[in-house]
Amino acid sequence: MDTAWTLFDFIQQPYFQRALIAAMMAGAACALLGCFMVLRNMALIGDALSHAILPGVVVGFMVAGHSLMAFFLGSVGAGLLAAILIAWLQGKGGARNDAAIGIVFSAMFALGVMGISALSRREGVHLDMKDFLFGNVLGIGRDDLLLVGMVLVFDVVCVAVLLPYFFAAAFQADVAQTMGIPTKALHYFSIWMLSLTVVASLQTVGVILVVSMLIIPASTALIISNKLRNVLRWSMFLGAFTAAVGMMASVYWDTAPGPAITLSATALYVLVLLGHPLRGIWPRLLRRYLRLVRHWAEDLVKLLFRKPEISKDQVLESLRWSGFTYSAAVLCCRLLGWVQKLPKNQGFYALTAKGHTKAMQLVRAHRLWESYLAQKQGFEPHQLHWLAEKDEHYLPQAFLDQIDQRLGFPDMDPHGSPIPRGTATKAKGSSS
């Protein structure tokens, strides 16, 4: 109860409201640009820029003192310098992409840390290293809030206007270049936008954790949707949402806001990764298991078609199943209406009319496919059964009708077993 009242009291404070709005806007802005960073495999660039801006902070303080605009301009300049140095090392220096990024950002980060440490030892200078490394979102003023808002609006407008060009550069850079799109200029412009966004988000989570706001919501959005416009919308929403949740969690658990925002974004990413209906890990595993159970059910139906009086023990021995596999197959068959229990013989099941039709389809698929593999693909007779046993579950009826017609509507498979008639053979018989 005390914690709930503490959170309610915090929400009513103007400084917390400013911090919450700034964190949400910074989260949305970072996530928006993070989509293109992730799509272009440039996630490490965002990390590099967030570390490389520290020398710009030092220079800005040396020129104009404790000025927000001086910090902003100095940091943006340092970010652009880092991008130019990385490109030079990759092109002229012959360094690998990841090595060039690591060299530049680590050197500039070390230089910035040394500069801030030296400045903080001067008398009358209040420059806390922790505020730059981990952020100080609760210390955000109106000027900081205005800056974050302006950067968010600028990012949204630029992406809306240049989206076709960003799209082409992200997915087909070579094609974009042949179309006359200035991909290099677009690259440096996106780096400049990223520098602006990183600097605006600096006070929210600091240089160490700002990469989480760039990468995690964008990665989550890419799981949710595969359409770029929807990904951009989702990433902005998730960036703002996880920032708000992280701010609330930091108050509830009395911890630093930056790490709380990062862990909130990570937790949401894990939930989506595990549970998304189409691309989540658990639903994929469930669909795979249900498909396997259906295959078991089809094998049981086919066996009952060939041996109607077979018992459970004989099924287990014939198909080499466990009791669990048998129970799962029977349950699936009963749910699909393929089998019914015989009243006088407990443990025995008989095919329903629907089950008989399904079994005929499976047998036809098996024997037709054996015939095709033998006649058209040249497989030996001893190879046919296990290939057909594996593929019969996936062969659609329209495809089997085409195979039937191509083989000349055979009556027997290579082993001498009759092939049940299908729609194509019925049509042939009626026309004749």
Secondary structure, DSSP 8 states (H G I E B T S, - for coil): -HHHHHHHHHHHSHHHHHHHHHHHHHHHHHHHHHHHHHHTT-HHHHHHHHHHTHHHHHHHHHHHSS-HHHHHHHHHHHHHHHHHHHHHHHHTS---HHHHHHHHHHHHHHHHHHHHHHHHTSTT----HHHHHH--GGG--HHHHHHHHHHHHHHHHHHHHHHHHHHHHHH-HHHHHHTT--HHHHHHHHHHHHHHHHHHTHHHHHHHHHHHHHHHHHHHHHHH-SSHHHHHHHHHHHHHHHHHHHHHHHHHTT--HHHHHHHHHHHHHHHHHHH-TTT-HHHHHHHHHHHHHHHHHHHHHHHHHH-TT--HHHHHHHHT--HHHHHHHHHHHHHTT-EEE-SSSTT-EEE-HHHHHHHHHHHHHHHHHHHHHHHTS---HHHHHHHHHHHTTT--HHHHHHHHHHTT--SB-TTS-B----HHHHHHHHH-
